[in-house]
Amino acid sequence: MEKKYSYIIKGTLILLVPYFVATFFFSLSKKDIPKNVMPLYIPFQVVFYQKWGFFKHTEPFNYRLYYEVSNRKTGAFVARMEVLQDIRKLATREAPFNQRYLLLDVILGRCITEVLNTDPLLLENSQSTSGLKRNGPLRTLENYAAIAAAAYHIDTAGNGCRLIIMQENYNDFTSRNMPPVIKAQPVFEGKYFNFR
């Protein structure tokens, strides 16, 4: 009888250990997987399909998008608007009819990621006062400033605006029961531009 359980345990281990090793291996990013192992990926996905994103570690920070409005002539501070948090609140409040806000959150989030992944020297040139070399994501974020100003009832005539992207760090999952430690630091501060 004891021998029967021994075979069952060994058989289970022979089946499960390779499965969990493959699960761990294929949950790595594609660039970390050697090319000679990639042909095994497709058959493994067909037989043992999983959403591999479940295993991905999330970053312990969020980005915040601020627009800082100042008077063009005097340089006096007018207002500072944080837009992503408001969009997320509206998406929560308007559920299940919130596709507009969810889409807006995705578009702005991707633009932020692209701006932050762009070479700083290229960004410096793209924010020249001539405005001829502006890249797509930066232009999208700058164009949204007028929409945000209208939502906040801020007069755009005679005012300039600049965008600030802040990285807000928070506790990761392992320290979720600890008191929250929120530290915000600017990761991008653009030059002033005119509202469009």
N, C-alpha and C positions, 0 to 999 in steps of 0.2 A: 504494500500500500504506500509506503514511504517512497519507494522507487517511482511509483506512478506520479506522485506530486513533484518529484525531482525532475522528471521528464517534462511535465507541464510547465514548470518554472523555467527550465532551460529553453524550451520551445518558445515560450513567451518572450524571453530575453533575446533570443535569436531573431525574432520578428520585430520587437519594439526598439531595440538599441539602434539598428541601422536606420529605422524610420526617424527616430529623434535626432540622430546625427545628420541625416539628410535634411530634416526640417531646419536645424540650426544652420547648416551650411548654405541652404538655398534662401534663408532669410537675410543673408548678407547682401550688400548692394552688388549689382551686377559687375562692377569694376573689380571687386575683391575675389570673384570666382574665377579660377583659372579657365582658360579657353578650352582646354582638353576635357574638362568636366561638363561644359555647357550642353553637349548632346544628351546628357542624362537628365537635364532639367525638364525638358518637354515631356518625356515619358513619366517622370515623377509627378509632374503637374497633372497629367491626364488621370493617373491612378489615385493620387493623394492630393487633390486640389485643396488649397487653403488660401485664405487672404493673407498674404505674407506681410502686409502692412501692419497686421496685428502685433507682430514681433518687433516692429521698428521702434526704436527709442525716440521719444519726442524731445524736442529742444526745450530746455527749461526757461524760455523767455517768449515774450510777445513783442511785436512791433507796434508802436503808436505813431500815428501820422498827425502832425500839428501844422496848422497854417498860422503864421504870425503876420498880422496886418499892421502896417505903419503908414503914417502920412508921408507922401513922397517929397513934399517941400520942406517940412519941418523935421521929419524923422521921428515924430512923436508916436509912441506906441498906441495903437487903437484897440486891438483885440488879439486873442490867441484862441484858435479853435482846434479841438481834438475831434476827428471825424470818425475813425474806425469804431470807437466805443459806441457812439450814437447809432451807427449803422447796425451794429450787433444787437443793441437794445431794440431797435425798430424791427429787426428780423425776428426777435423773440416775441415781441408784442403782437406782430401781425401774422404769426403762424396760424394756419398752414398756408396762407396766401402771401408768402414772403419771398418769392423767387427773385423779385427785383433787388431786394436788399442783400440776399445771399450772393447773387451774381455781382453786385457792386462790391461786396466784400472780397470776393475772389479776384476781380479785376484789379482793385487797388492793392490787394496783398501781393499779387504777382508783379505789379509794377514796382512796388517797394523792393521785392526780392531782386528784380532785374536791375534796379538802380544801385542797390548795394553790391551786386555782383559785377558791376561795371568798373573798369579801371578808373581810379580817381582822377588821373590826368585827362582822360577822355571826357569825364563829367565836367571837369573844370572848363575845358574848351567848349562843351556843349551848352554851358550856361553863360556864354559870352553875351555881351549886351546887344550884339547884332541879332541874335536869336536865329541865325541861319542854320546852325549845326545842331539844333536840339534833337536828342534821340527820342524815340517813341514813348517809352515808359515815363520818362521825365516830363515830356509834354502832356501826357495823359494826367499825371498828378497835378501839373500846373493848371491845366484846363479845369480840373475838378474844383479848384480853389474858388472860382466864381459861383459854382453851384453851392458850395459850402457857405460862402459869404451870404448868398441869398437866403439859405436856410437859417442862418444866425442873424438875419436882418442887419447886415453890415453894408454900409454904402461903399461901393467899389470906386466911385469917382474920386480922383485925387489921392487914392491910396495905393500902395504897393504891397506885395505879399511875398513871403518866402516860405518854403516848406522845410520842416524839421522832422526827421525820423528818429524816434527814440526807441531804444531797446530796453524793455522792462523785464528784468529777471525775476523769477519767482521760484518757490520751492519745487523741486522735482518730486516724483512719485514716492521715492524712498523716504523723503523727509516731509511727507504730507501731513503728519500729525504735529509737526513743530509749528510754532507761531510763524505766520507769513513774514518773509523778508522780501520786500519789494524794493529793488534798486533800479532806478531809471537813469540811462546815460544816452546822450546823443550819439548816433552813429552816422548821421548825415545832416548837414545844415547847408541849405542852398542859398544862393544870392537872391536879392529882391528882384521881382519881376512885376510887370503890369498885368492887371486882370484882363482876361480876354472875354 
